């Protein structure tokens, strides 16, 4: 019984001793790799996006009329000049329509000439009526004068007759002459009314003749327009090159039927002609990066088909609206991020470049000279405390009883900031920094570090969980490998 108690006592003592040893055993340092904050002569911020090579000017040739291709004069890859005949469509029906329209024009011209003769005849009749009217007016004037003279003579003789100074025979003759002059005057007035009515009738005939002439001229204009349309349609059976360039795609052969292009139907495209003297890369830039891209920015373009060749270029166009989003099978717009079109013109394109090649463009959006940098992966973010003056308050070195709990007042002064961890006497010390532009592998530091400061740059699994005052040790193997890769890249 005593022996059993002794064994249990020894086991308990051993367990307690092991626990105490583990508790007092120091935590091994975390293995890291480091880098130095150093000044570089030039740092570039690049926006990289993919797209395809295209010609600045290209035209998709489509037929405007339906017809059978009876003559095809180009092959894919041929060089053509503006105005060259590319192909011809069967034009028998269109020529017949031109002949019919020409005949209609001839008939309309004859009708217009007849209408013009009718107007001239009616105007001649109107002139004759005006002459007759003038004669009747003269006769009316004469009758009016004769009537006034007869009336005056009758009144004088009537006075003499009443004074018994004139015989009855002379008085009766004067009375008869006055009545006759009145009758002549009434007759001339009636003839005036008749002449005016005839004049109005002939004037109406003139207006009617002019209306017929105008209608005939309108029908002539319509016939001529129909002829122009028929000639235009006939001309569209011959397709000519709208610009000088190369036939980069040919989709038809002789004997096939061309159909008119409706709403840029790709099936209707007969061929594509491109001016390859000016080559561009049309790329799609994400909305998060498009704000940094400006017109005239330099760029480098790489083409998948031509490895290890970089073409210098310049941004010449920036889309103001996003590229239309693709739709899903259900017809709804895709939820992917929006892209904007950016065009980069190549300064010295190679003859081997072809429209449609996949291209990757790196656009320079900012350049710094003689700036302080650290590796991009060294930058991290932590929630740290700041004093009332806005200065960073480093936490005290932790003791054996653990970190001191934060009060409510101190928690209100916490905020998340960017920074790096420095390696100081084997410990991790957090340092808030101000950053600038980002290069390929480095990031500009505009405040918080000095040249030569040693920063923790990895590995990521360690850096993301690193805390102030953690014990650190450089991983010699990884450090040597990292430095070797850095030297090779430079």
C-alpha atoms as one frame of an Amber mdcrd trajectory, in Angstrom:
protein
   0.000   0.000   0.000   2.795   2.400   0.870   4.619   1.465  -2.362   1.540
   2.390  -4.478   1.291   5.791  -2.795   4.930   6.385  -3.440   4.597   5.603
  -7.178   1.611   7.935  -7.510   3.458  10.667  -5.714   6.441  10.331  -8.026
   4.222  10.446 -11.131   2.475  13.573  -9.877   5.774  15.279  -9.162   7.084
  14.362 -12.605   3.997  15.680 -14.367   4.098  18.924 -12.422   7.753  19.351
 -13.210   7.150  18.786 -16.919   4.357  21.343 -16.988   6.505  23.870 -15.178
   9.389  23.268 -17.588   7.109  23.747 -20.611   5.667  26.928 -19.110   9.070
  28.389 -18.457  10.561  27.246 -21.774  11.012  30.304 -24.074   8.944  30.440
 -27.338  11.223  29.727 -30.293  11.737  32.706 -32.621   9.733  32.903 -35.838
  11.704  32.244 -39.023  11.553  35.196 -41.408  13.235  36.765 -44.427  14.154
  40.438 -44.476  14.852  43.234 -46.904  16.272  46.714 -46.602  14.539  49.970
 -47.333  16.632  51.391 -50.144  16.548  54.227 -52.645  16.038  53.336 -56.311
  16.660  55.606 -59.246  13.331  54.973 -60.974  10.028  53.354 -59.984   7.084
  52.922 -62.345   3.457  52.199 -61.546   1.936  50.001 -64.261  -1.626  49.108
 -65.173  -1.639  45.793 -66.987  -4.550  44.523 -69.068  -5.155  42.181 -71.984
  -6.860  42.619 -75.318  -6.100  42.097 -78.971  -4.203  43.625 -81.859  -6.239
  45.517 -84.437  -5.710  47.933 -87.295  -6.601  51.547 -86.642  -8.712  51.623
 -89.797 -10.561  48.576 -91.022 -13.798  48.023 -92.880 -16.137  45.045 -92.925
 -17.328  44.763 -96.521 -21.018  43.869 -96.748 -23.371  43.774 -99.718 -26.300
  46.187 -99.872 -28.256  44.059-102.356 -28.821  40.354-102.713 -27.076  38.659
-105.572 -24.927  35.807-106.808 -21.176  36.458-106.786 -20.122  36.130-110.424
 -16.672  37.734-110.190 -14.306  37.662-107.172 -11.077  39.546-107.835  -9.202
  39.305-104.502  -7.861  36.620-102.215  -7.098  36.796 -98.517  -3.824  38.636
 -97.939  -4.023  40.702-101.167  -3.104  44.383-101.058  -5.792  46.631-102.555
  -6.025  50.334-103.300  -8.979  52.566-102.641 -11.488  52.245-105.494 -10.309
  48.817-106.689 -13.080  46.400-107.717 -13.378  43.609-105.138 -16.250  41.573
-106.539 -19.306  41.745-108.794 -22.818  40.433-108.261 -25.212  39.210-110.937
 -26.938  42.354-112.306 -29.418  41.199-114.997 -32.517  42.064-112.988 -31.093
  45.405-111.883 -30.213  46.369-115.475 -33.783  45.594-116.508 -35.057  47.866
-113.780 -32.759  50.634-115.052 -34.135  50.231-118.606 -37.716  50.354-117.335
 -36.975  53.449-115.303 -35.319  55.072-118.338 -38.448  54.416-120.419 -40.617
  55.967-117.731 -38.419  59.043-117.767 -38.846  59.350-121.546 -42.630  59.099
-121.288 -42.705  61.636-118.466 -40.552  64.044-120.482 -42.944  63.816-123.439
 -45.916  64.407-121.170 -44.192  67.412-119.625 -43.524  68.880-123.084 -47.190
  68.455-124.086 -48.263  70.129-120.871 -45.900  72.999-121.625 -47.517  73.400
-125.078 -50.932  73.431-123.414 -49.832  76.220-121.118 -48.504  78.244-124.060
 -51.782  77.789-125.982 -53.863  78.827-123.003 -51.674  81.873-122.422 -52.066
  82.831-126.118 -55.859  82.606-125.766 -55.656  84.713-122.657 -53.646  87.339
-124.548 -56.290  87.361-127.321 -59.011  87.823-124.739 -57.114  90.756-123.259
 -56.931  92.325-126.735 -60.638  91.828-127.304 -61.313  93.275-123.894 -59.289
  96.353-124.784 -61.281  96.849-128.024 -64.570  96.516-126.199 -63.408  99.045
-123.611 -62.557 101.508-126.423 -65.992 100.994-127.997 -67.607 101.488-124.595
 -65.715 104.741-124.189 -66.937 105.879-127.630 -70.519 104.904-126.814 -70.304
 106.762-123.537 -69.057 109.942-125.296 -71.779 109.657-127.952 -74.420 109.152
-125.279 -73.253 112.225-123.366 -73.312 114.356-126.559 -76.770 113.075-127.538
 -78.130 113.715-124.068 -76.691 117.248-124.024 -78.147 118.032-127.472 -81.526
 116.622-126.463 -81.672 118.787-123.337 -80.858 121.954-125.288 -83.462 121.232
-127.962 -85.995 120.305-125.308 -85.581 123.757-123.755 -85.975 125.417-127.167
 -89.038 123.279-127.915 -90.641 124.268-124.666 -89.981 127.917-125.494 -91.646
 127.400-128.926 -88.332 128.196-130.566 -87.871 124.744-132.165 -90.101 122.716
-134.344 -91.520 119.359-133.231 -89.729 117.437-135.972 -86.262 118.502-134.868
 -87.233 117.837-131.241 -88.337 114.283-132.080 -85.109 113.631-134.043 -83.011
 114.770-131.026 -85.072 112.592-128.682 -84.601 109.546-130.955 -80.860 110.121
-131.197 -80.636 110.274-127.359 -82.523 107.004-126.988 -80.323 105.349-129.645
 -77.128 106.548-127.904 -78.414 105.048-124.636 -79.086 101.743-126.372 -75.567
 101.720-127.847 -74.127 102.436-124.377 -76.123  99.592-122.807 -74.951  97.274
-125.587 -71.280  98.136-125.011 -71.653  97.595-121.270 -73.126  94.157-121.948
 -70.221  93.361-124.261 -67.837  94.463-121.487 -69.439  92.002-119.063 -69.251
  89.276-121.702 -65.561  89.986-122.375 -64.789  89.912-118.649 -66.507  86.532
-118.291 -64.570  85.179-121.272 -61.352  86.531-119.788 -62.001  84.739-116.507
 -62.711  81.491-118.345 -59.472  81.676-120.322 -57.490  82.618-117.173 -58.926
  79.535-115.467 -57.819  77.457-118.452 -54.317  78.903-118.099 -54.241  77.934
-114.388 -55.478  74.447-115.263 -52.816  74.097-117.971 -50.124  75.200-115.536
 -51.377  72.724-112.948 -51.202  69.956-115.546 -47.714  71.082-116.479 -46.611
  71.075-112.801 -48.092  67.610-112.334 -46.287  66.373-115.442 -43.021  67.894
-114.148 -43.553  66.206-110.780 -44.119  62.874-112.524 -40.943  63.543-114.512
 -39.012  64.228-111.289 -40.404  61.019-109.778 -39.398  59.052-112.875 -35.911
  60.543-112.764 -35.634  59.707-109.040 -36.694  56.155-109.810 -34.038  56.019
-112.517 -31.411  57.349-110.099 -32.444  54.721-107.548 -32.273  51.966-110.165
 -28.806  53.151-111.237 -27.710  53.315-107.585 -28.911  49.766-106.936 -27.188
  48.618-110.124 -23.978  50.285-108.968 -24.158  48.378-105.693 -23.664  45.117
-107.577 -20.017  46.185-107.915 -18.187  46.349-104.578 -15.090  48.547-104.451
 -12.427  49.013-101.780 -13.349  51.968 -99.525  -9.732  52.357 -98.380  -6.274
  51.148 -99.242  -5.137  48.159 -97.216  -4.880  44.405 -97.005  -7.652  41.820
 -97.204  -7.313  40.310 -93.743 -10.356  38.067 -93.951 -12.311  36.614 -96.885
 -15.520  34.756 -96.079 -16.964  34.025 -99.553 -16.100  32.342-102.809 -17.269
  32.844-106.379 -20.704  31.313-106.889 -21.929  31.994-103.353 -24.860  34.320
-102.670 -24.315  37.610-100.903 -27.016  38.827 -98.536 -27.451  42.425 -97.342
 -25.992  43.255 -93.932 -28.636  44.032 -91.319 -27.541  45.374 -87.901 -23.915
  44.300 -88.479 -24.872  40.667 -88.992 -21.516  38.804 -89.043 -22.912  36.305
 -91.555 -23.313  39.141 -94.066 -19.637  40.186 -93.866 -18.010  39.230 -97.147
 -14.475  40.333 -96.298 -12.475  42.659 -94.076  -9.976  45.219 -95.371  -7.526
  46.747 -92.890  -4.936  49.487 -93.205  -1.983  47.843 -91.472   0.186  50.961
 -91.576  -1.141  51.940 -88.138  -1.482  49.096 -85.598  -3.185  49.413 -82.221
  -3.831  47.223 -79.215  -7.386  47.446 -77.919  -7.360  46.302 -74.310  -9.894
  46.004 -71.508  -8.929  47.841 -68.301 -10.695  47.139 -65.025 -12.728  49.970
 -63.513 -10.424  50.032 -60.469  -7.442  50.941 -62.695  -9.037  53.081 -65.422
  -8.924  56.220 -63.236  -5.106  56.123 -63.349  -4.855  55.885 -67.141  -4.430
  59.153 -69.085  -4.123  60.018 -72.758  -0.551  60.056 -73.993   0.695  57.652
 -71.305   3.568  55.424 -72.508   2.994  51.685 -72.639   4.644  48.412 -73.557
   2.725  45.776 -75.502   3.543  42.071 -75.612   1.961  39.695 -78.105   1.464
  36.030 -77.265   2.415  35.035 -80.804   5.776  36.858 -80.558   7.425  35.947
 -77.277  10.173  38.103 -75.762   9.308  41.049 -78.026   7.976  44.279 -76.521
   6.476  47.052 -78.603   6.498  50.637 -77.381   3.177  52.429 -77.619   1.097
  55.380 -76.489  -2.431  55.563 -75.125  -4.546  57.324 -77.780  -8.086  56.550
 -76.663  -9.865  55.929 -73.343 -13.450  54.712 -73.263 -15.876  56.897 -71.327
 -18.467  54.147 -70.897 -17.934  50.561 -69.777 -17.816  47.815 -72.337 -21.229
  46.171 -72.564 -21.359  43.369 -70.026 -21.856  39.827 -71.254 -25.125  38.087
 -70.467 -25.688  34.727 -68.852 -27.700  31.874 -70.347 -30.777  33.211 -68.531
 -30.426  36.590 -70.273 -29.301  38.483 -67.168 -26.206  40.695 -67.152 -23.065
  39.189 -65.682 -22.073  40.388 -62.196 -18.363  40.565 -63.071 -16.458  43.828
 -62.700 -16.819  46.324 -65.519 -14.058  46.936 -68.031 -13.282  50.042 -70.085
 -11.761  50.143 -73.552  -8.272  51.611 -73.878  -6.461  51.894 -77.210  -2.647
  51.820 -77.357  -1.034  52.788 -80.671   2.191  50.924 -81.443   5.072  53.152
 -82.480   7.035  50.615 -84.568   4.809  47.606 -85.323   6.427  44.539 -86.805
   5.278  43.259 -90.209   4.403  39.924 -88.581   1.623  41.459 -86.485  -1.889
  40.454 -87.481  -5.265  41.741 -86.325  -6.717  39.429 -83.709  -3.433  38.536
 -81.971  -3.789  38.380 -78.188  -1.906  41.263 -76.566  -0.980  42.357 -73.066
  -0.322  46.053 -72.454   1.506  47.541 -69.478   0.594  51.229 -69.212   2.821
  53.555 -67.198   0.549  55.691 -65.005   3.171  57.220 -62.667   6.982  57.478
 -62.403   9.112  58.341 -59.375  12.845  58.994 -59.338  15.230  58.572 -56.403
  12.507  57.233 -54.132  12.647  54.985 -51.053  11.100  51.530 -51.562  10.480
  48.272 -49.742   9.251  44.953 -51.140   5.547  45.014 -51.831   4.896  41.966
 -49.645   6.466  43.720 -46.636   3.572  46.185 -46.413   0.822  45.094 -44.045
  -1.968  46.644 -41.956  -2.587  46.563 -38.209  -4.988  48.152 -35.732  -2.770
  50.263 -33.457  -3.122  53.009 -30.870  -2.539  56.718 -31.457  -2.254  59.444
 -28.831  -4.235  62.689 -28.740  -1.659  64.350 -31.006  -2.039  61.668 -33.677
   1.311  59.976 -32.930   1.704  56.209 -32.910   1.921  54.676 -29.424   3.959
  51.486 -29.430   2.718  48.837 -26.981   5.077  48.018 -24.078   7.085  44.840
 -24.107   4.837  42.067 -22.734   5.724  40.516 -19.346   5.116  37.054 -18.035
   1.568  37.889 -16.934   0.446  38.655 -20.535  -0.475  41.904 -22.330  -2.200
  44.646 -20.404  -5.963  44.888 -21.270  -7.037  48.036 -23.149  -9.326  50.527
 -21.473 -12.369  52.020 -23.230 -10.524  55.283 -23.755  -7.586  53.538 -25.416
  -9.889  51.434 -27.625 -11.351  54.659 -29.031  -7.880  55.725 -30.138  -7.327
  52.557 -32.178  -7.321  52.726 -35.922  -6.073  50.542 -38.755  -3.045  51.837
 -40.628  -0.507  50.588 -43.150   2.943  49.772 -41.897   5.881  47.398 -41.865
   7.582  45.295 -39.209  11.198  46.152 -38.506  13.739  43.673 -37.220  15.232
  45.368 -34.128  17.453  43.362 -31.781  15.757  40.108 -32.757  12.282  41.518
 -32.136   9.393  42.588 -34.413   8.656  46.300 -34.114   5.695  47.726 -36.039
   6.224  51.055 -37.841   3.349  52.979 -39.533   4.378  54.244 -42.950   3.018
  56.396 -45.753   3.085  54.742 -49.157   3.144  56.077 -52.701   3.012  54.334
 -56.043   3.380  50.604 -56.540   5.937  49.109 -58.910   6.332  45.566 -60.194
   7.814  44.192 -56.949   8.346  47.270 -54.751   6.236  49.998 -53.226   7.245
  53.608 -52.627   7.539  54.727 -48.992   7.023  58.468 -48.566   7.212  58.599
 -44.784   8.022  56.485 -41.728  11.245  54.759 -42.856  14.832  55.675 -43.516
  17.240  54.108 -46.002  18.854  51.011 -44.536  15.987  50.041 -42.188  15.574
  46.253 -42.107  11.956  45.211 -42.713  10.300  41.807 -42.501   9.263  40.764
 -46.014   7.989  37.226 -45.448   6.977  34.542 -45.501   3.342  35.557 -45.799
   2.083  32.928 -43.328   4.322  34.420 -40.636   3.854  38.081 -41.594   0.054
  38.012 -41.491   0.062  36.854 -37.832   3.117  38.804 -36.657   2.711  40.968
 -33.541   4.755  43.618 -31.824   7.697  42.250 -29.769   7.562  38.758 -31.340
  10.978  37.060 -31.328  12.417  36.704 -34.832  15.265  34.865 -36.525  16.356
  35.095 -40.133  15.822  31.927 -42.161  19.282  31.736 -43.739  18.306  29.292
 -46.484  15.293  31.293 -47.615  17.186  34.557 -47.275  19.978  33.331 -49.535
  17.475  32.043 -52.096  15.600  35.365 -52.061  18.757  37.417 -52.504  19.853
  35.182 -55.372  16.552  35.651 -57.200  16.726  39.406 -56.620  20.196  39.595
 -58.167  19.070  37.580 -61.202  16.029  39.815 -61.757  18.195  42.922 -61.673
